[in-house]
Amino acid sequence: MKKLILFIMGPQGSGKDTQADLLSKEYKIPTISAGGLLRAEVKRGTELGKEIDSYISKGYIVPTRIIYNLLMEEIKKESCKNGFILNGYPRNTEQAEMIKGKIEPTAVILLNIPDEIAISRITHRRICPKCGKVFIVKNNKPEYCDVCHVKLVKREDDKEEIVKKRLKLYHEKTEPLKEIYKDKLEIIDGTKTIREVFEEIKSRVEKRIEGEK
């Protein structure tokens, strides 16, 4: 089998992280996210990490060239020899053009959900400040992390007005990628259960893999 490369796209709240994790375990390939690469570089305390932190701390967008360079270095690692999953990248046509001819996906998975569901999911989302585990809170339950037993918190960017702005940006910047990747695109109904969504993605990916043999 050729190297398996999957892109996962979708609006906030569509379940990209959850499905990327399941696919990573299923196919034994790592998940790569732009945010994860940036945070790791900042944590290392390198000169580049300090530059990245200067953008993030001021609320600025990290330049595309920095993310691109980190990504290209990451995929050279031994852990990516059999493939990898790009979670939430590329986000716009500029990023897609930068990796064209360098990273060619086996399939591009688009998790599709209506805006109202995205808003509901995100505004009910709470996070453990210690381990980072995500919970969906209903009727103020649960209040505490079942692993760390610390009180859950709501992220600032999970407030409804911010979520709506992020969704608007998604529709304007990310949705045009559907045309760029139309030959590799698999649109999945993200409103179904986690298991149903995963099984549908897996079925589509298997067909793509068979087609490449």
Secondary structure, 3 states (H helix, E strand, C coil): CCCEEEEEECCCCCCHHHHHHHHHHHHCCCEEEHHHHHHHHHHHCCHHHHHHHHHHHCCCCCCHHHHHHHHHHHCCCHHHCCEEEEECCCCCHHHHHHHCCCCCCCEEEEEECCHHHHHHHHHCEEECCCCCCEEECECCECCECCCCCCECECCHHHCHHHHHHHHHHHHHHHCCHHHHCCCCEEEEECCCCHHHHHHHHHHHHHHHHHHHC
